[in-house]
Structure formats: C-alpha cells, structure tokens
Amino acid sequence: PCTAVTVVDKPNDVFDTYGRFVGDVHVKISGNNVVLNRWLVENGFAFPAYYNSMRTEEIEALNTASKIAID
C-alpha cells in the first residue's frame, strides 16, 4: 500500500506536461514511513526534479538526498 501526497492549487496541476505525478509517494517499509521519491534519489535511482509549486523544505530534502547519492 502507498499514499500519494500532493500540494497544488488546481486539480490540473497534479500532473506535469509529461504526465508525471507532482508529489510524494509514501510507502511503509518495516513499519517506517518512507518517501519513495527521496529514497530513489538517495540511492542513485533517480535525479531530483524541481517544480515551481515546491516548498523550500521539499527542495532542501531533495538536495540533501542527492548529496547522499553522490557520497
């Protein structure tokens, strides 16, 4: 099971022009809530993508995740 979380102004903003979901996907792994998007970046399976609707905390979290992948 997973939960998709998005913060947008209009329903049409949930997906970008390429059909990609704009938000976070949360999954439970061994009882821990994991943000799948960040996990993929941290482990080098994805590059971070930034949207103009992102909050500062979200951008900083992705920047941190990408630094973990580089190290």
C-alpha positions as CSV (number, residue, x, y, z in Angstrom):
1,P,0.0,0.0,0.0
2,C,1.1,3.6,-0.7
3,T,-0.2,7.1,-0.2
4,A,0.2,9.8,-2.9
5,V,0.6,13.3,-1.4
6,T,0.4,16.5,-3.5
7,V,0.0,20.2,-2.8
8,V,-1.3,22.0,-5.8
9,D,-3.6,25.0,-6.5
10,K,-5.7,23.3,-9.2
11,P,-6.5,19.6,-10.0
12,N,-4.8,20.0,-13.4
13,D,-1.5,20.8,-11.6
14,V,-1.3,17.2,-10.1
15,F,0.4,16.0,-13.3
16,D,3.0,18.0,-15.3
17,T,3.0,18.4,-19.1
18,Y,4.7,15.0,-19.5
19,G,2.1,13.2,-17.4
20,R,4.4,12.8,-14.3
21,F,2.8,13.0,-10.9
22,V,3.8,16.1,-9.0
23,G,4.0,15.0,-5.4
24,D,5.4,12.4,-3.0
25,V,4.7,8.7,-2.8
26,H,4.8,7.4,0.8
27,V,5.2,3.6,1.5
28,K,5.6,1.6,4.7
29,I,8.8,-0.4,4.9
30,S,9.5,-2.4,8.0
31,G,7.0,-0.2,9.8
32,N,8.7,3.0,8.8
33,N,7.1,5.7,6.5
34,V,9.4,6.1,3.6
35,V,9.1,8.9,0.9
36,L,9.8,6.8,-2.2
37,N,10.8,9.8,-4.3
38,R,13.6,10.7,-1.8
39,W,14.7,7.1,-1.4
40,L,15.1,6.8,-5.2
41,V,17.2,9.9,-5.3
42,E,19.3,8.9,-2.2
43,N,20.1,5.6,-3.7
44,G,21.0,6.9,-7.1
45,F,18.0,5.5,-9.0
46,A,16.6,9.0,-9.9
47,F,17.6,12.6,-10.4
48,P,15.7,15.2,-8.5
49,A,13.2,17.2,-10.4
50,Y,12.1,20.6,-9.1
51,Y,8.7,22.3,-9.7
52,N,7.7,25.9,-9.1
53,S,5.0,24.6,-6.7
54,M,7.6,23.0,-4.4
55,R,8.1,24.4,-0.9
56,T,11.5,25.2,0.4
57,E,11.6,22.2,2.7
58,E,10.9,19.9,-0.2
59,I,13.7,21.4,-2.3
60,E,16.1,21.1,0.6
61,A,15.2,17.5,1.2
62,L,15.8,16.6,-2.4
63,N,19.1,18.5,-2.4
64,T,20.2,16.5,0.7
65,A,19.1,13.2,-0.9
66,S,21.1,13.9,-4.0
67,K,24.2,14.7,-1.9
68,I,23.8,11.4,-0.1
69,A,23.8,9.6,-3.5
70,I,26.9,11.4,-4.6
71,D,28.8,10.4,-1.5
